[in-house]
Amino acid sequence: MDNPHADDPYAAAPRITVTSPEQMRDLGRRLAKLLRPGDLVLLTGELGAGKTTLTRGLGEGLGVRGAVTSPTFVIARVHPPLGDGPPLVHVDAYRLGGGLDDMEDLDLDVSLPDSVIAVEWGEGKVEGLSDDRLHVVIERAVGDDAAAAPEDVRGVVVTGVGPRWAGEDLASLAG
């Protein structure tokens, strides 16, 4: 029997419901336990969806130094580890118009082997950095749907791409 979702990698991924900013940070902490140097995480979602909040949880889970805040105006921040873990490179590609060529000055390809790189607004821009990556899509109600939905409720879908993620149980993140 044919798989109706064969062309859509997001269709089979588990959907995690998050109902508060603290739960989003906790999801980031759980996700950090799966990450290792060389991992690329793409964060997609509307303004205010919780991309930076999830990245704060990643930083806490990885045990990095410094407050994880939105790097919108500096484009990228490096948070060195407090212990033996990898640094977290937090990138905001919102204001970068093109793809990987526009991000070349950030030297993400040099940082990637030793770091975990989390890129907000990175979809369609940084996939060329690695064949292995996580796509984290955060959905929240917008427009007319927002009036009917509780403000803090988000749907999060985490999808692994490439051999690195083939054996990982991403459904465990819903815990």
Order of alpha helices (4+ residues) and beta strands (2+ residues): beta-alpha-beta-alpha-beta-beta-alpha-beta-beta-alpha-beta
